[in-house]
Amino acid sequence: MEMNATYTSFVALGDSFTEGMSDRLPDGTYRGWADLLAARLAARTPDFRYANLAVRGKLIGQIVEEQVDRAAEMKADVVTLVGGLNDTLRPKVDMGRVRGLLTEAVEKLAPSCGQLVLMRSPGRNGPVMERFRPRMEELFGHVDELAARHGALVVDLYGAPALGDPRLWDVDRLHLTDEGHRRVAEAVWQALGLDPEADWRTPLPLGTAPGWATRRLGDARFAREHLGPWIGRRLTGRSSGDGRPAKRPELLPYEPPTA
């Protein structure tokens, strides 16, 4: 990878991870690692353009149907694709179909952009992670194969123990905090061959573990505010992203948020 390469445009595809949920700005909108990366790229490149097609809750089939062709037409210098993890968290999933759809996405995107970036997504340490780990690792193995075949970069967030630290995850236990998103932006920045500004793999300082009562209160809040609604959507076939537009649907000059 060429060090200090110049990138004039960036398109991000995916679900809530790329939309940036839990990295909330004062006006209530979400920022996230892709916006952070775009801001850093824009600061070093005049006339930098950015689009973010990601929408929370999207499955890989929806990403292929709604985002991939649009992104390919933009012919950006950098395209990031992170998808398939929502599929692995469903009670039933056809992993062969997931692999096939991811292959279709990569085969369309890789020839249309300067550099395609894929990811092995992070996971919060805990029982949910352990339950779905085999599916996740099957997905990530396929990501590695596709990257090798099509010249894509792979950012291995899954292989960084620091990103499994529960303190880098929001109360919903599904999305990274602002510090987690900052670390992902730094990881992609470095993968693109740009000079490091920090070590995104550094573990958080040791802290005092919360007591039993605090943990139980946290579990109860999680079940009431997040787990219950999430299960309800799964049972009724709904998604948190139903009817929601992409946050930046057009490849336009980047302007930082005013708030």
C-alpha positions in Angstrom: 0.0 0.0 0.0 1.3 3.4 -1.0 2.1 5.5 2.1 0.3 8.9 2.2 -1.8 8.2 -0.9 -4.4 10.8 -1.9 -8.0 9.8 -1.8 -10.5 12.2 -3.3 -13.8 10.3 -2.7 -15.2 7.8 -0.2 -18.4 5.7 -0.3 -19.5 3.7 2.8 -22.0 0.8 2.5 -23.6 -1.3 5.3 -25.8 -1.3 8.3 -25.9 0.4 11.7 -22.2 -0.2 12.3 -21.4 2.1 9.3 -24.3 4.4 9.9 -22.6 5.2 13.2 -25.2 4.4 15.8 -24.4 5.2 19.4 -21.9 7.9 18.4 -24.5 10.6 19.0 -24.0 14.3 18.2 -25.6 17.1 20.2 -28.4 17.4 17.6 -29.4 13.8 18.1 -27.9 12.5 14.8 -25.3 9.8 14.6 -21.7 10.4 13.5 -19.7 7.1 13.6 -16.4 5.9 12.2 -17.2 6.5 8.5 -18.0 10.2 9.2 -14.8 10.5 11.3 -12.8 8.9 8.5 -14.4 11.2 5.9 -13.5 14.3 8.0 -9.9 13.3 8.2 -9.6 12.5 4.5 -11.3 15.8 3.6 -8.9 17.7 5.8 -6.0 16.6 3.6 -7.6 16.7 0.1 -9.3 19.6 -1.6 -12.8 18.9 -3.1 -13.1 15.7 -1.2 -16.5 13.9 -1.7 -18.3 11.5 0.6 -21.4 9.3 0.5 -22.7 7.0 3.2 -25.4 4.6 2.0 -25.6 2.6 5.2 -28.9 2.1 7.0 -29.4 0.4 10.4 -30.9 -3.1 10.4 -30.0 -4.0 6.8 -29.3 -7.6 5.9 -26.7 -8.5 3.2 -29.5 -9.1 0.6 -30.8 -5.6 1.2 -27.4 -4.0 1.0 -26.8 -5.7 -2.3 -30.2 -4.7 -3.6 -30.3 -1.1 -2.3 -26.7 0.0 -2.0 -24.2 -1.9 -4.2 -25.2 -0.8 -7.7 -25.5 2.8 -6.6 -22.1 2.7 -5.0 -20.5 1.1 -8.0 -21.9 3.9 -10.2 -20.1 6.5 -8.0 -16.6 5.1 -8.9 -15.1 6.4 -5.7 -11.4 6.1 -4.7 -12.4 4.2 -1.6 -15.4 2.0 -0.9 -16.0 0.3 2.4 -18.4 -2.7 2.6 -19.4 -4.1 6.0 -22.4 -6.4 5.9 -23.7 -9.9 6.8 -23.4 -9.6 10.6 -27.1 -8.9 11.0 -27.8 -12.1 9.1 -25.6 -14.1 11.4 -27.6 -12.8 14.5 -30.9 -14.1 13.1 -32.3 -17.3 14.8 -32.1 -19.0 11.4 -29.7 -18.1 8.6 -28.6 -19.7 5.3 -24.9 -19.0 5.5 -24.4 -20.2 1.9 -26.8 -17.5 0.7 -25.0 -14.9 2.8 -21.6 -15.9 1.3 -23.1 -15.8 -2.2 -24.6 -12.3 -1.7 -21.3 -11.0 -0.3 -19.5 -12.4 -3.3 -21.9 -10.7 -5.6 -21.3 -7.4 -3.8 -17.5 -7.7 -4.0 -17.5 -8.7 -7.6 -19.5 -5.6 -8.5 -17.7 -3.1 -6.2 -14.0 -4.1 -6.6 -13.7 -3.3 -10.3 -15.6 0.0 -9.9 -13.5 1.7 -7.3 -9.9 2.6 -6.6 -9.7 0.5 -3.3 -12.3 -1.7 -1.8 -12.1 -2.1 2.0 -13.7 -5.1 3.8 -13.8 -5.7 7.6 -13.8 -8.5 10.1 -16.3 -6.8 12.5 -15.7 -6.5 16.2 -17.8 -8.2 18.8 -18.5 -7.4 22.4 -17.2 -10.0 24.8 -20.0 -11.9 26.5 -22.4 -14.8 26.1 -24.1 -13.4 22.9 -20.7 -13.3 21.2 -20.0 -16.9 22.1 -23.3 -18.1 20.8 -22.8 -16.6 17.4 -19.0 -16.9 17.1 -19.1 -19.9 14.7 -21.3 -18.0 12.2 -19.2 -14.9 12.5 -16.0 -16.7 11.9 -17.5 -18.4 8.9 -18.5 -15.0 7.5 -15.0 -13.5 8.2 -13.3 -16.5 6.6 -15.2 -15.7 3.4 -14.3 -12.0 3.7 -10.6 -13.0 3.7 -11.1 -15.2 0.7 -12.9 -12.5 -1.3 -10.3 -9.9 -0.4 -7.4 -12.1 -1.6 -9.3 -12.9 -4.8 -10.2 -9.3 -5.7 -7.4 -7.2 -4.2 -9.5 -5.7 -1.3 -8.1 -4.7 2.0 -9.3 -6.3 5.2 -9.4 -4.4 8.5 -9.3 -7.0 11.2 -11.3 -5.5 14.0 -12.4 -8.9 15.2 -8.8 -9.9 15.9 -8.2 -6.9 18.2 -9.0 -7.9 21.8 -9.3 -4.3 22.9 -12.4 -3.8 20.8 -14.2 -6.6 22.7 -14.0 -4.6 25.9 -17.6 -3.9 27.1 -16.6 -0.4 27.9 -16.3 0.4 24.2 -19.9 -0.7 23.6 -23.1 1.2 24.2 -25.8 0.1 26.7 -27.5 -1.7 23.8 -24.5 -4.0 23.6 -24.7 -4.0 19.8 -23.0 -0.7 18.9 -19.7 0.9 19.6 -19.3 4.1 21.8 -17.7 7.2 20.4 -14.3 5.9 21.4 -15.0 2.6 19.7 -15.9 4.4 16.5 -12.8 6.6 16.8 -10.7 3.5 16.9 -12.3 1.9 13.9 -11.7 5.1 11.9 -8.1 5.0 12.9 -7.9 1.3 11.8 -9.2 2.1 8.4 -7.0 5.2 8.1 -4.0 3.0 8.7 -5.1 0.3 6.4 -5.3 2.9 3.6 -1.6 3.5 4.1 -1.9 6.8 5.9 0.4 7.9 8.8 -0.9 6.5 12.2 -2.1 9.0 14.7 -2.8 6.5 17.5 -2.6 2.8 18.3 -6.2 1.7 17.9 -5.4 -1.7 19.4 -4.3 -0.4 22.8 -6.4 -1.8 25.6 -8.3 0.5 27.8 -6.7 1.2 31.2 -7.7 -1.3 34.0 -10.6 -0.1 36.0 -12.7 -1.2 38.9 -15.2 -3.8 37.9 -18.8 -2.9 38.6 -20.5 -4.7 41.5 -23.1 -7.4 41.3 -26.0 -5.0 41.9 -24.8 -2.6 39.2 -24.4 -5.4 36.7 -27.9 -6.7 37.4 -29.4 -3.2 37.0 -27.5 -2.9 33.7 -28.8 -6.3 32.6 -32.4 -5.3 33.4 -32.1 -2.0 31.6 -30.6 -3.8 28.6 -33.4 -6.4 28.5 -36.2 -3.8 28.9 -34.9 -1.1 26.5 -33.0 -3.1 23.9 -33.3 -6.8 24.0 -37.1 -6.9 24.1 -37.7 -4.6 21.2 -35.0 -6.3 19.2 -36.6 -9.7 19.7 -40.0 -8.2 18.8 -38.7 -6.9 15.5 -37.2 -10.3 14.7 -40.5 -12.1 15.5 -42.5 -9.8 13.3 -40.1 -9.5 10.4 -39.5 -5.7 11.0 -36.3 -3.8 11.0 -35.1 -0.6 12.8 -34.2 0.7 9.3 -37.6 0.1 7.6 -38.4 3.2 5.6 -35.2 5.0 6.7 -33.2 6.8 3.9 -29.4 6.6 3.7 -27.6 9.3 5.8 -25.7 10.7 2.8 -27.2 9.2 -0.4 -25.2 11.3 -2.9 -21.5 11.6 -3.5 -21.1 15.2 -2.6 -18.4 17.5 -1.1 -17.9 16.8 2.6 -19.1 19.4 5.0 -18.5 18.8 8.8 -21.5 18.9 11.1 -22.4 22.4 12.4 -23.2 21.2 15.9 
